[in-house]
Amino acid sequence: MCCSGTVHHDEQAGLTKGFVSKLERDLANVSVASLIRLCDALGVSVGSLFQAPKGQVVRHGARPPINFGGTKMTEYLLTPSGEKRVQAILSDIEPGGGSGNEPHSLPADVEFVLILAGQLHVTVAGEQITLEQGDAFTFPANIEHTFHVPPRAGRAQVLWIISPALPDHGLDAPPPADPHGDGPKSSIVR
C-alpha cells in the first residue's frame, strides 16, 4: 500500500502509525472497514488495489518450453500460464516434423496459425493446405487436424494462437481431485 511518507493519513483512518508501518511491510492484516477508511484518507479507491495488471511480458529468454507431443519440434508458451482468454505458442519445426499422422482436435473455439519462416502443411477435416512464410490460416480448433513440415523443406517457425486458451488440466485427463473440495487445481499442459 502507498502509505509511507503520508502525513496524518493514519490518524484520518483511525489507525496508529505503528499499525500502518506493519501493514506496509505485510506484517499485519487489515479489516475491511479499516482498509476502506485508509483508502478514503489516501484518496484511492478500494477497487484500485485489486485491479489486474495492464499486461504481462514473457521475455525471450524466459519462454517456458512446452511439450505438446509431435515429433522434431520445440515449442514455447508465449502467453502467461494463467491467461485464459488466449494462448500463443511458438513452434520451431524441423523438416519432417509435426503433430504426427493421427488427427487431433482441441477444446477451443478457434486456432490461428502464422508461418514466420519456412513451409507448413496443415490438414483440416481431410483437406491439406500448404502455407508459406507470411501466410496465415484460421480454422475451428475442434475440427480434427494435423500439421507437418515437408521432409525436403527447411525448418519452419510457426506462431499458433488458440482461443480460448487450452485448459490447464490437460486435454485427455480430468483435472486432479482437490482434497479440500475447492475445485480443480491446475498446471499448464500446452
N, CA and C atoms as an extended XYZ file, in Angstrom:
570
Properties=species:S:1:pos:R:3:atomname:S:1:resname:S:1:resid:I:1 pbc="F F F"
N         0.842       -1.184        0.000 N   MET     1
C         0.000        0.000        0.000 CA  MET     1
C         0.881        1.238        0.000 C   MET     1
N         0.405        2.334       -0.502 N   CYS     2
C         1.206        3.552       -0.663 CA  CYS     2
C         1.012        4.482        0.513 C   CYS     2
N         1.477        4.080        1.650 N   CYS     3
C         1.208        4.885        2.842 CA  CYS     3
C         2.431        5.614        3.352 C   CYS     3
N         3.634        5.161        3.048 N   SER     4
C         4.816        5.770        3.631 CA  SER     4
C         4.953        7.220        3.194 C   SER     4
N         5.412        8.030        4.070 N   GLY     5
C         5.612        9.437        3.760 CA  GLY     5
C         4.332       10.251        3.832 C   GLY     5
N         3.218        9.640        4.174 N   THR     6
C         1.968       10.379        4.252 CA  THR     6
C         1.873       11.029        5.620 C   THR     6
N         1.350       12.228        5.646 N   VAL     7
C         1.231       12.969        6.881 CA  VAL     7
C        -0.199       12.857        7.394 C   VAL     7
N        -0.371       12.281        8.545 N   HIS     8
C        -1.646       12.207        9.251 CA  HIS     8
C        -2.695       11.343        8.565 C   HIS     8
N        -2.350       10.593        7.524 N   HIS     9
C        -3.335        9.712        6.909 CA  HIS     9
C        -3.707        8.582        7.842 C   HIS     9
N        -2.741        8.129        8.643 N   ASP    10
C        -3.037        7.080        9.598 CA  ASP    10
C        -4.065        7.571       10.617 C   ASP    10
N        -3.892        8.794       11.066 N   GLU    11
C        -4.832        9.356       12.040 CA  GLU    11
C        -6.209        9.553       11.411 C   GLU    11
N        -6.257       10.019       10.144 N   GLN    12
C        -7.536       10.199        9.461 CA  GLN    12
C        -8.273        8.862        9.322 C   GLN    12
N        -7.523        7.773        9.163 N   ALA    13
C        -8.133        6.456        9.021 CA  ALA    13
C        -8.410        5.805       10.373 C   ALA    13
N        -7.995        6.456       11.465 N   GLY    14
C        -8.218        5.896       12.799 CA  GLY    14
C        -7.260        4.756       13.113 C   GLY    14
N        -6.069        4.775       12.517 N   LEU    15
C        -5.074        3.728       12.740 CA  LEU    15
C        -3.810        4.342       13.320 C   LEU    15
N        -3.050        3.531       14.059 N   THR    16
C        -1.802        4.044       14.611 CA  THR    16
C        -0.713        3.990       13.541 C   THR    16
N         0.311        4.852       13.723 N   LYS    17
C         1.451        4.841       12.794 CA  LYS    17
C         2.143        3.488       12.803 C   LYS    17
N         2.239        2.883       13.959 N   GLY    18
C         2.881        1.576       14.081 CA  GLY    18
C         2.129        0.499       13.296 C   GLY    18
N         0.787        0.538       13.364 N   PHE    19
C        -0.009       -0.445       12.637 CA  PHE    19
C         0.139       -0.244       11.125 C   PHE    19
N         0.097        1.003       10.672 N   VAL    20
C         0.250        1.293        9.245 CA  VAL    20
C         1.632        0.854        8.770 C   VAL    20
N         2.653        1.058        9.594 N   SER    21
C         4.002        0.621        9.249 CA  SER    21
C         4.049       -0.902        9.078 C   SER    21
N         3.417       -1.643        9.992 N   LYS    22
C         3.370       -3.101        9.873 CA  LYS    22
C         2.590       -3.527        8.629 C   LYS    22
N         1.530       -2.803        8.346 N   LEU    23
C         0.703       -3.100        7.179 CA  LEU    23
C         1.500       -2.920        5.888 C   LEU    23
N         2.300       -1.859        5.829 N   GLU    24
C         3.139       -1.585        4.653 CA  GLU    24
C         4.156       -2.690        4.418 C   GLU    24
N         4.605       -3.325        5.489 N   ARG    25
C         5.630       -4.366        5.386 CA  ARG    25
C         5.029       -5.766        5.386 C   ARG    25
N         3.712       -5.865        5.217 N   ASP    26
C         2.998       -7.146        5.213 CA  ASP    26
C         3.187       -7.931        6.499 C   ASP    26
N         3.275       -7.217        7.608 N   LEU    27
C         3.406       -7.871        8.910 CA  LEU    27
C         2.095       -7.856        9.687 C   LEU    27
N         1.050       -7.267        9.103 N   ALA    28
C        -0.254       -7.193        9.757 CA  ALA    28
C        -1.341       -7.289        8.699 C   ALA    28
N        -2.523       -7.709        9.144 N   ASN    29
C        -3.701       -7.751        8.279 CA  ASN    29
C        -4.645       -6.646        8.692 C   ASN    29
N        -5.361       -6.131        7.732 N   VAL    30
C        -6.272       -5.031        7.996 CA  VAL    30
C        -7.709       -5.517        7.823 C   VAL    30
N        -8.622       -4.979        8.638 N   SER    31
C       -10.027       -5.317        8.459 CA  SER    31
C       -10.562       -4.569        7.241 C   SER    31
N       -11.675       -5.039        6.702 N   VAL    32
C       -12.285       -4.379        5.546 CA  VAL    32
C       -12.633       -2.931        5.896 C   VAL    32
N       -13.192       -2.729        7.080 N   ALA    33
C       -13.579       -1.372        7.488 CA  ALA    33
C       -12.350       -0.456        7.576 C   ALA    33
N       -11.248       -0.967        8.143 N   SER    34
C       -10.028       -0.152        8.243 CA  SER    34
C        -9.432        0.116        6.868 C   SER    34
N        -9.490       -0.876        5.979 N   LEU    35
C        -8.982       -0.699        4.619 CA  LEU    35
C        -9.762        0.398        3.900 C   LEU    35
N       -11.060        0.397        4.042 N   ILE    36
C       -11.902        1.426        3.407 CA  ILE    36
C       -11.551        2.807        3.959 C   ILE    36
N       -11.400        2.922        5.279 N   ARG    37
C       -11.050        4.215        5.888 CA  ARG    37
C        -9.679        4.686        5.416 C   ARG    37
N        -8.702        3.762        5.346 N   LEU    38
C        -7.355        4.123        4.915 CA  LEU    38
C        -7.361        4.574        3.447 C   LEU    38
N        -8.102        3.868        2.608 N   CYS    39
C        -8.200        4.268        1.197 CA  CYS    39
C        -8.847        5.640        1.069 C   CYS    39
N        -9.886        5.901        1.846 N   ASP    40
C       -10.523        7.225        1.833 CA  ASP    40
C        -9.528        8.301        2.226 C   ASP    40
N        -8.745        8.036        3.267 N   ALA    41
C        -7.765        9.015        3.739 CA  ALA    41
C        -6.690        9.261        2.686 C   ALA    41
N        -6.322        8.239        1.936 N   LEU    42
C        -5.300        8.370        0.905 CA  LEU    42
C        -5.857        8.872       -0.424 C   LEU    42
N        -7.184        8.866       -0.547 N   GLY    43
C        -7.804        9.332       -1.788 CA  GLY    43
C        -7.714        8.326       -2.924 C   GLY    43
N        -7.681        7.030       -2.605 N   VAL    44
C        -7.674        5.992       -3.632 CA  VAL    44
C        -8.889        5.095       -3.445 C   VAL    44
N        -9.355        4.504       -4.538 N   SER    45
C       -10.499        3.607       -4.424 CA  SER    45
C       -10.024        2.238       -3.964 C   SER    45
N       -10.866        1.556       -3.210 N   VAL    46
C       -10.540        0.215       -2.745 CA  VAL    46
C       -10.347       -0.704       -3.950 C   VAL    46
N       -11.178       -0.554       -4.973 N   GLY    47
C       -11.085       -1.384       -6.173 CA  GLY    47
C        -9.744       -1.277       -6.876 C   GLY    47
N        -9.090       -0.125       -6.781 N   SER    48
C        -7.800        0.045       -7.459 CA  SER    48
C        -6.720       -0.849       -6.864 C   SER    48
N        -6.926       -1.317       -5.638 N   LEU    49
C        -5.961       -2.214       -5.011 CA  LEU    49
C        -6.010       -3.611       -5.617 C   LEU    49
N        -7.117       -3.941       -6.293 N   PHE    50
C        -7.324       -5.294       -6.786 CA  PHE    50
C        -7.376       -5.380       -8.304 C   PHE    50
N        -7.057       -4.324       -9.005 N   GLN    51
C        -7.100       -4.354      -10.465 CA  GLN    51
C        -5.992       -5.241      -11.006 C   GLN    51
N        -6.333       -5.963      -12.049 N   ALA    52
C        -5.348       -6.825      -12.702 CA  ALA    52
C        -4.294       -5.956      -13.380 C   ALA    52
N        -3.104       -6.484      -13.547 N   PRO    53
C        -2.068       -5.710      -14.238 CA  PRO    53
C        -2.498       -5.409      -15.670 C   PRO    53
N        -1.973       -4.335      -16.221 N   LYS    54
C        -2.325       -3.916      -17.575 CA  LYS    54
C        -1.826       -4.915      -18.609 C   LYS    54
N        -0.833       -5.689      -18.285 N   GLY    55
C        -0.293       -6.689      -19.195 CA  GLY    55
C         0.885       -7.395      -18.554 C   GLY    55
N         1.291       -8.510      -19.144 N   GLN    56
C         2.431       -9.261      -18.636 CA  GLN    56
C         3.386       -9.533      -19.786 C   GLN    56
N         4.665       -9.427      -19.507 N   VAL    57
C         5.703       -9.654      -20.505 CA  VAL    57
C         6.281      -11.050      -20.302 C   VAL    57
N         6.439      -11.784      -21.399 N   VAL    58
C         7.172      -13.047      -21.380 CA  VAL    58
C         8.428      -12.790      -22.202 C   VAL    58
N         9.554      -12.672      -21.537 N   ARG    59
C        10.819      -12.334      -22.191 CA  ARG    59
C        11.342      -13.507      -23.020 C   ARG    59
N        12.069      -13.173      -24.078 N   HIS    60
C        12.611      -14.169      -24.998 CA  HIS    60
C        13.339      -15.290      -24.265 C   HIS    60
N        14.207      -14.949      -23.359 N   GLY    61
C        14.974      -15.955      -22.631 CA  GLY    61
C        14.204      -16.662      -21.540 C   GLY    61
N        12.995      -16.204      -21.249 N   ALA    62
C        12.206      -16.791      -20.169 CA  ALA    62
C        10.981      -17.558      -20.678 C   ALA    62
N        10.899      -17.770      -21.986 N   ARG    63
C         9.767      -18.511      -22.536 CA  ARG    63
C         9.817      -19.948      -22.021 C   ARG    63
N         8.747      -20.415      -21.393 N   PRO    64
C         8.781      -21.801      -20.924 CA  PRO    64
C         8.637      -22.769      -22.097 C   PRO    64
N         9.571      -23.732      -22.222 N   PRO    65
C         9.393      -24.754      -23.252 CA  PRO    65
C         8.244      -25.667      -22.840 C   PRO    65
N         7.468      -26.106      -23.814 N   ILE    66
C         6.344      -26.999      -23.526 CA  ILE    66
C         6.437      -28.206      -24.446 C   ILE    66
N         5.829      -29.285      -24.046 N   ASN    67
C         5.805      -30.488      -24.858 CA  ASN    67
C         4.352      -30.830      -25.127 C   ASN    67
N         3.930      -30.538      -26.332 N   PHE    68
C         2.547      -30.798      -26.712 CA  PHE    68
C         2.462      -32.051      -27.565 C   PHE    68
N         3.547      -32.810      -27.619 N   GLY    69
C         3.577      -34.011      -28.443 CA  GLY    69
C         4.155      -33.700      -29.805 C   GLY    69
N         3.969      -34.609      -30.741 N   GLY    70
C         4.523      -34.427      -32.070 CA  GLY    70
C         5.978      -34.843      -32.109 C   GLY    70
N         6.603      -34.625      -33.280 N   THR    71
C         7.990      -35.030      -33.467 CA  THR    71
C         8.794      -33.907      -34.093 C   THR    71
N        10.072      -33.913      -33.806 N   LYS    72
C        11.039      -32.991      -34.384 CA  LYS    72
C        10.612      -31.527      -34.250 C   LYS    72
N        10.123      -31.165      -33.089 N   MET    73
C         9.771      -29.758      -32.870 CA  MET    73
C         9.985      -29.372      -31.421 C   MET    73
N        10.265      -28.094      -31.255 N   THR    74
C        10.398      -27.484      -29.943 CA  THR    74
C         9.359      -26.379      -29.871 C   THR    74
N         8.620      -26.351      -28.768 N   GLU    75
C         7.554      -25.353      -28.629 CA  GLU    75
C         7.740      -24.554      -27.351 C   GLU    75
N         7.284      -23.299      -27.403 N   TYR    76
C         7.390      -22.375      -26.285 CA  TYR    76
C         6.054      -21.687      -26.052 C   TYR    76
N         5.685      -21.546      -24.800 N   LEU    77
C         4.486      -20.809      -24.431 CA  LEU    77
C         4.825      -19.324      -24.398 C   LEU    77
N         4.109      -18.528      -25.176 N   LEU    78
C         4.384      -17.091      -25.255 CA  LEU    78
C         3.459      -16.261      -24.375 C   LEU    78
N         2.337      -16.815      -23.966 N   THR    79
C         1.398      -16.101      -23.103 CA  THR    79
C         1.615      -16.558      -21.659 C   THR    79
N         1.303      -15.697      -20.686 N   PRO    80
C         1.438      -16.111      -19.286 CA  PRO    80
C         0.603      -17.359      -19.015 C   PRO    80
N         1.093      -18.230      -18.163 N   SER    81
C         0.411      -19.504      -17.927 CA  SER    81
C        -0.995      -19.352      -17.368 C   SER    81
N        -1.291      -18.270      -16.697 N   GLY    82
C        -2.631      -18.077      -16.150 CA  GLY    82
C        -3.628      -17.441      -17.110 C   GLY    82
N        -3.194      -17.064      -18.289 N   GLU    83
C        -4.075      -16.401      -19.262 CA  GLU    83
C        -5.101      -17.396      -19.775 C   GLU    83
N        -6.373      -17.074      -19.628 N   LYS    84
C        -7.459      -17.973      -20.020 CA  LYS    84
C        -8.108      -17.591      -21.347 C   LYS    84
N        -7.969      -16.346      -21.772 N   ARG    85
C        -8.682      -15.880      -22.966 CA  ARG    85
C        -8.037      -16.318      -24.265 C   ARG    85
N        -6.721      -16.410      -24.262 N   VAL    86
C        -5.988      -16.716      -25.487 CA  VAL    86
C        -4.671      -17.383      -25.110 C   VAL    86
N        -4.160      -18.216      -26.021 N   GLN    87
C        -2.886      -18.877      -25.782 CA  GLN    87
C        -2.050      -18.760      -27.051 C   GLN    87
N        -0.813      -18.330      -26.902 N   ALA    88
C         0.098      -18.205      -28.034 CA  ALA    88
C         1.255      -19.164      -27.835 C   ALA    88
N         1.565      -19.912      -28.901 N   ILE    89
C         2.629      -20.910      -28.855 CA  ILE    89
C         3.534      -20.698      -30.063 C   ILE    89
N         4.838      -20.734      -29.836 N   LEU    90
C         5.817      -20.641      -30.909 CA  LEU    90
C         6.399      -22.027      -31.121 C   LEU    90
N         6.331      -22.515      -32.372 N   SER    91
C         6.867      -23.837      -32.708 CA  SER    91
C         8.033      -23.697      -33.671 C   SER    91
N         9.156      -24.319      -33.338 N   ASP    92
C        10.289      -24.469      -34.241 CA  ASP    92
C        10.249      -25.925      -34.689 C   ASP    92
N         9.986      -26.137      -35.996 N   ILE    93
C         9.747      -27.489      -36.500 CA  ILE    93
C        10.805      -27.838      -37.546 C   ILE    93
N        11.446      -28.977      -37.344 N   GLU    94
C        12.454      -29.461      -38.287 CA  GLU    94
C        11.766      -30.097      -39.496 C   GLU    94
N        12.492      -30.226      -40.618 N   PRO    95
C        11.922      -30.915      -41.784 CA  PRO    95
C        11.429      -32.315      -41.404 C   PRO    95
N        10.226      -32.656      -41.824 N   GLY    96
C         9.622      -33.939      -41.493 CA  GLY    96
C         8.927      -33.964      -40.146 C   GLY    96
N         9.054      -32.920      -39.370 N   GLY    97
C         8.431      -32.866      -38.044 CA  GLY    97
C         7.021      -32.323      -38.098 C   GLY    97
N         6.285      -32.540      -37.027 N   GLY    98
C         4.919      -32.031      -36.944 CA  GLY    98
C         4.131      -32.734      -35.866 C   GLY    98
N         2.815      -32.704      -36.016 N   SER    99
C         1.917      -33.224      -34.987 CA  SER    99
C         1.789      -34.741      -35.004 C   SER    99
N         2.236      -35.390      -36.073 N   GLY   100
C         2.066      -36.831      -36.213 CA  GLY   100
C         0.939      -37.117      -37.188 C   GLY   100
N         0.750      -38.394      -37.510 N   ASN   101
C        -0.242      -38.776      -38.519 CA  ASN   101
C        -1.669      -38.826      -37.991 C   ASN   101
N        -1.816      -38.993      -36.696 N   GLU   102
C        -3.158      -39.113      -36.122 CA  GLU   102
C        -3.783      -37.730      -35.938 C   GLU   102
N        -4.937      -37.487      -36.584 N   PRO   103
C        -5.587      -36.178      -36.431 CA  PRO   103
C        -6.000      -35.932      -34.978 C   PRO   103
N        -5.981      -34.667      -34.594 N   HIS   104
C        -6.396      -34.267      -33.249 CA  HIS   104
C        -7.294      -33.039      -33.339 C   HIS   104
N        -8.044      -32.806      -32.294 N   SER   105
C        -8.840      -31.585      -32.175 CA  SER   105
C        -8.560      -31.011      -30.795 C   SER   105
N        -8.856      -29.746      -30.625 N   LEU   106
C        -8.589      -29.078      -29.354 CA  LEU   106
C        -9.878      -28.540      -28.753 C   LEU   106
N        -9.971      -28.512      -27.427 N   PRO   107
C       -11.161      -27.968      -26.767 CA  PRO   107
C       -11.115      -26.439      -26.719 C   PRO   107
N       -11.195      -25.836      -27.906 N   ALA   108
C       -11.156      -24.377      -28.033 CA  ALA   108
C       -12.048      -23.995      -29.208 C   ALA   108
N       -12.299      -22.716      -29.365 N   ASP   109
C       -13.173      -22.246      -30.442 CA  ASP   109
C       -12.432      -22.056      -31.755 C   ASP   109
N       -11.254      -21.439      -31.684 N   VAL   110
C       -10.563      -21.072      -32.913 CA  VAL   110
C        -9.066      -21.282      -32.758 C   VAL   110
N        -8.438      -21.647      -33.865 N   GLU   111
C        -6.986      -21.806      -33.914 CA  GLU   111
C        -6.498      -20.966      -35.095 C   GLU   111
N        -5.448      -20.212      -34.863 N   PHE   112
C        -4.861      -19.334      -35.875 CA  PHE   112
C        -3.403      -19.719      -36.001 C   PHE   112
N        -2.913      -19.814      -37.228 N   VAL   113
C        -1.510      -20.149      -37.447 CA  VAL   113
C        -0.910      -19.127      -38.407 C   VAL   113
N         0.285      -18.642      -38.070 N   LEU   114
C         1.039      -17.710      -38.898 CA  LEU   114
C         2.409      -18.315      -39.132 C   LEU   114
N         2.804      -18.435      -40.397 N   ILE   115
C         4.097      -19.016      -40.733 CA  ILE   115
C         5.127      -17.894      -40.722 C   ILE   115
N         6.013      -17.929      -39.734 N   LEU   116
C         7.054      -16.908      -39.598 CA  LEU   116
C         8.238      -17.199      -40.513 C   LEU   116
N         8.506      -18.487      -40.734 N   ALA   117
C         9.591      -18.901      -41.623 CA  ALA   117
C         9.294      -20.307      -42.108 C   ALA   117
N         9.663      -20.609      -43.347 N   GLY   118
C         9.531      -21.955      -43.875 CA  GLY   118
C         8.173      -22.243      -44.475 C   GLY   118
N         7.828      -23.528      -44.454 N   GLN   119
C         6.603      -24.022      -45.081 CA  GLN   119
C         5.945      -25.020      -44.135 C   GLN   119
N         4.615      -25.038      -44.108 N   LEU   120
C         3.874      -25.957      -43.254 CA  LEU   120
C         2.669      -26.474      -44.015 C   LEU   120
N         2.450      -27.786      -43.950 N   HIS   121
C         1.233      -28.392      -44.478 CA  HIS   121
C         0.279      -28.589      -43.304 C   HIS   121
N        -0.916      -28.046      -43.399 N   VAL   122
C        -1.948      -28.221      -42.382 CA  VAL   122
C        -3.096      -28.959      -43.056 C   VAL   122
N        -3.546      -30.044      -42.443 N   THR   123
C        -4.678      -30.803      -42.968 CA  THR   123
C        -5.821      -30.665      -41.977 C   THR   123
N        -6.930      -30.076      -42.426 N   VAL   124
C        -8.111      -29.870      -41.597 CA  VAL   124
C        -9.272      -30.612      -42.244 C   VAL   124
N        -9.886      -31.520      -41.475 N   ALA   125
C       -11.016      -32.313      -41.966 CA  ALA   125
C       -10.679      -32.982      -43.296 C   ALA   125
N        -9.441      -33.494      -43.406 N   GLY   126
C        -9.027      -34.216      -44.592 CA  GLY   126
C        -8.539      -33.364      -45.753 C   GLY   126
N        -8.615      -32.053      -45.658 N   GLU   127
C        -8.170      -31.160      -46.736 CA  GLU   127
C        -6.828      -30.532      -46.372 C   GLU   127
N        -5.808      -30.772      -47.221 N   GLN   128
C        -4.474      -30.232      -46.958 CA  GLN   128
C        -4.306      -28.847      -47.555 C   GLN   128
N        -3.706      -27.960      -46.762 N   ILE   129
C        -3.413      -26.590      -47.179 CA  ILE   129
C        -1.917      -26.378      -46.979 C   ILE   129
N        -1.247      -25.844      -47.988 N   THR   130
C         0.175      -25.538      -47.872 CA  THR   130
C         0.332      -24.062      -47.544 C   THR   130
N         1.035      -23.784      -46.470 N   LEU   131
C         1.270      -22.413      -46.021 CA  LEU   131
C         2.756      -22.091      -46.146 C   LEU   131
N         3.041      -20.907      -46.659 N   GLU   132
C         4.416      -20.433      -46.829 CA  GLU   132
C         4.661      -19.270      -45.867 C   GLU   132
N         5.914      -18.844      -45.767 N   GLN   133
C         6.269      -17.724      -44.903 CA  GLN   133
C         5.340      -16.543      -45.156 C   GLN   133
N         4.782      -16.000      -44.080 N   GLY   134
C         3.876      -14.856      -44.166 CA  GLY   134
C         2.414      -15.237      -44.289 C   GLY   134
N         2.108      -16.500      -44.634 N   ASP   135
C         0.715      -16.937      -44.751 CA  ASP   135
C         0.112      -17.140      -43.367 C   ASP   135
N        -1.184      -16.886      -43.287 N   ALA   136
C        -1.939      -17.096      -42.052 CA  ALA   136
C        -3.171      -17.928      -42.380 C   ALA   136
N        -3.612      -18.700      -41.418 N   PHE   137
C        -4.760      -19.580      -41.608 CA  PHE   137
C        -5.526      -19.648      -40.295 C   PHE   137
N        -6.841      -19.514      -40.360 N   THR   138
C        -7.713      -19.583      -39.190 CA  THR   138
C        -8.724      -20.699      -39.417 C   THR   138
N        -8.937      -21.542      -38.403 N   PHE   139
C        -9.882      -22.644      -38.542 CA  PHE   139
C       -10.441      -23.023      -37.173 C   PHE   139
N       -11.587      -23.734      -37.151 N   PRO   140
C       -12.149      -24.167      -35.869 CA  PRO   140
C       -11.228      -25.191      -35.205 C   PRO   140
N       -10.834      -24.944      -33.985 N   ALA   141
C        -9.890      -25.813      -33.278 CA  ALA   141
C       -10.483      -27.180      -32.965 C   ALA   141
N       -11.811      -27.270      -32.917 N   ASN   142
C       -12.444      -28.532      -32.535 CA  ASN   142
C       -12.654      -29.478      -33.720 C   ASN   142
N       -12.143      -29.115      -34.906 N   ILE   143
C       -12.170      -29.999      -36.064 CA  ILE   143
C       -10.835      -30.736      -36.120 C   ILE   143
N       -10.890      -32.030      -36.418 N   GLU   144
C        -9.659      -32.824      -36.446 CA  GLU   144
C        -8.693      -32.282      -37.490 C   GLU   144
N        -7.421      -32.205      -37.091 N   HIS   145
C        -6.398      -31.656      -37.974 CA  HIS   145
C        -5.026      -32.213      -37.622 C   HIS   145
N        -4.101      -32.073      -38.570 N   THR   146
C        -2.698      -32.417      -38.380 CA  THR   146
C        -1.869      -31.333      -39.050 C   THR   146
N        -0.570      -31.332      -38.768 N   PHE   147
C         0.337      -30.413      -39.457 CA  PHE   147
C         1.717      -31.034      -39.528 C   PHE   147
N         2.465      -30.674      -40.566 N   HIS   148
C         3.846      -31.137      -40.684 CA  HIS   148
C         4.619      -30.260      -41.660 C   HIS   148
N         5.916      -30.252      -41.463 N   VAL   149
C         6.834      -29.583      -42.382 CA  VAL   149
C         7.273      -30.636      -43.394 C   VAL   149
N         7.158      -30.348      -44.695 N   PRO   150
C         7.592      -31.338      -45.690 CA  PRO   150
C         9.051      -31.737      -45.462 C   PRO   150
N         9.381      -33.029      -45.669 N   PRO   151
C        10.736      -33.520      -45.396 CA  PRO   151
C        11.832      -32.791      -46.171 C   PRO   151
N        11.545      -32.299      -47.368 N   ARG   152
C        12.572      -31.627      -48.173 CA  ARG   152
C        12.592      -30.110      -47.952 C   ARG   152
N        11.697      -29.628      -47.125 N   ALA   153
C        11.662      -28.192      -46.823 CA  ALA   153
C        12.663      -27.894      -45.706 C   ALA   153
N        12.960      -26.640      -45.517 N   GLY   154
C        13.814      -26.234      -44.395 CA  GLY   154
C        13.009      -26.204      -43.111 C   GLY   154
N        13.663      -25.753      -42.067 N   ARG   155
C        12.992      -25.596      -40.769 CA  ARG   155
C        11.861      -24.574      -40.903 C   ARG   155
N        10.846      -24.743      -40.080 N   ALA   156
C         9.737      -23.794      -40.065 CA  ALA   156
C         9.600      -23.217      -38.661 C   ALA   156
N         9.227      -21.962      -38.611 N   GLN   157
C         8.890      -21.327      -37.336 CA  GLN   157
C         7.445      -20.864      -37.461 C   GLN   157
N         6.624      -21.302      -36.525 N   VAL   158
C         5.183      -21.133      -36.628 CA  VAL   158
C         4.637      -20.526      -35.337 C   VAL   158
N         3.754      -19.556      -35.480 N   LEU   159
C         3.051      -18.961      -34.341 CA  LEU   159
C         1.627      -19.485      -34.344 C   LEU   159
N         1.228      -20.092      -33.247 N   TRP   160
C        -0.132      -20.601      -33.075 CA  TRP   160
C        -0.852      -19.725      -32.049 C   TRP   160
N        -2.081      -19.361      -32.348 N   ILE   161
C        -2.928      -18.640      -31.393 CA  ILE   161
C        -4.187      -19.473      -31.213 C   ILE   161
N        -4.520      -19.783      -29.973 N   ILE   162
C        -5.688      -20.607      -29.658 CA  ILE   162
C        -6.576      -19.811      -28.712 C   ILE   162
N        -7.887      -19.810      -29.010 N   SER   163
C        -8.815      -19.070      -28.152 CA  SER   163
C       -10.101      -19.865      -27.983 C   SER   163
N       -10.592      -19.960      -26.730 N   PRO   164
C        -9.887      -19.575      -25.516 CA  PRO   164
C        -8.695      -20.504      -25.288 C   PRO   164
N        -7.876      -20.150      -24.315 N   ALA   165
C        -6.695      -20.948      -24.001 CA  ALA   165
C        -7.100      -22.370      -23.638 C   ALA   165
N        -6.195      -23.288      -23.887 N   LEU   166
C        -6.453      -24.680      -23.528 CA  LEU   166
C        -6.552      -24.806      -22.020 C   LEU   166
N        -7.327      -25.771      -21.538 N   PRO   167
C        -7.462      -25.926      -20.088 CA  PRO   167
C        -6.123      -26.281      -19.457 C   PRO   167
N        -5.922      -25.810      -18.241 N   ASP   168
C        -4.680      -26.058      -17.514 CA  ASP   168
C        -4.500      -27.523      -17.150 C   ASP   168
N        -5.585      -28.268      -17.039 N   HIS   169
C        -5.505      -29.637      -16.537 CA  HIS   169
C        -5.232      -30.666      -17.619 C   HIS   169
N        -5.026      -30.269      -18.837 N   GLY   170
C        -4.701      -31.219      -19.895 CA  GLY   170
C        -5.865      -31.449      -20.825 C   GLY   170
N        -5.620      -32.258      -21.837 N   LEU   171
C        -6.637      -32.481      -22.849 CA  LEU   171
C        -7.362      -33.803      -22.670 C   LEU   171
N        -6.694      -34.822      -22.165 N   ASP   172
C        -7.291      -36.148      -22.084 CA  ASP   172
C        -7.776      -36.506      -20.684 C   ASP   172
N        -7.054      -36.071      -19.682 N   ALA   173
C        -7.376      -36.464      -18.316 CA  ALA   173
C        -8.197      -35.395      -17.621 C   ALA   173
N        -9.132      -35.809      -16.750 N   PRO   174
C        -9.851      -34.805      -15.960 CA  PRO   174
C        -8.889      -34.163      -14.974 C   PRO   174
N        -9.243      -32.974      -14.462 N   PRO   175
C        -8.348      -32.319      -13.513 CA  PRO   175
C        -8.188      -33.161      -12.260 C   PRO   175
N        -7.011      -33.067      -11.613 N   PRO   176
C        -6.808      -33.818      -10.376 CA  PRO   176
C        -7.796      -33.383       -9.305 C   PRO   176
N        -8.184      -34.335       -8.482 N   ALA   177
C        -9.133      -34.027       -7.408 CA  ALA   177
C        -8.476      -33.113       -6.392 C   ALA   177
N        -9.274      -32.229       -5.840 N   ASP   178
C        -8.799      -31.309       -4.815 CA  ASP   178
C        -9.215      -31.867       -3.459 C   ASP   178
N        -8.258      -32.186       -2.591 N   PRO   179
C        -8.608      -32.790       -1.303 CA  PRO   179
C        -9.445      -31.885       -0.413 C   PRO   179
N        -9.436      -30.574       -0.672 N   HIS   180
C       -10.199      -29.650        0.163 CA  HIS   180
C       -11.573      -29.349       -0.422 C   HIS   180
N       -11.859      -29.864       -1.617 N   GLY   181
C       -13.154      -29.623       -2.234 CA  GLY   181
C       -13.325      -28.225       -2.784 C   GLY   181
N       -12.212      -27.508       -3.030 N   ASP   182
C       -12.290      -26.125       -3.513 CA  ASP   182
C       -12.323      -26.028       -5.026 C   ASP   182
N       -12.349      -27.145       -5.745 N   GLY   183
C       -12.318      -27.109       -7.201 CA  GLY   183
C       -10.993      -27.637       -7.699 C   GLY   183
N       -10.890      -27.796       -9.029 N   PRO   184
C        -9.675      -28.394       -9.589 CA  PRO   184
C        -8.456      -27.506       -9.425 C   PRO   184
N        -7.328      -28.135       -9.227 N   LYS   185
C        -6.038      -27.438       -9.226 CA  LYS   185
C        -5.490      -27.510      -10.632 C   LYS   185
N        -4.656      -26.565      -11.014 N   SER   186
C        -4.244      -26.539      -12.403 CA  SER   186
C        -2.729      -26.493      -12.559 C   SER   186
N        -2.298      -26.992      -13.712 N   SER   187
C        -0.927      -26.825      -14.155 CA  SER   187
C        -0.976      -26.798      -15.672 C   SER   187
N        -0.169      -25.958      -16.260 N   ILE   188
C        -0.230      -25.749      -17.702 CA  ILE   188
C         0.234      -26.994      -18.430 C   ILE   188
N        -0.416      -27.342      -19.505 N   VAL   189
C        -0.047      -28.508      -20.275 CA  VAL   189
C         0.506      -28.130      -21.627 C   VAL   189
N        -0.023      -27.136      -22.284 N   ARG   190
C         0.426      -26.820      -23.635 CA  ARG   190
C         1.560      -25.917      -23.607 C   ARG   190
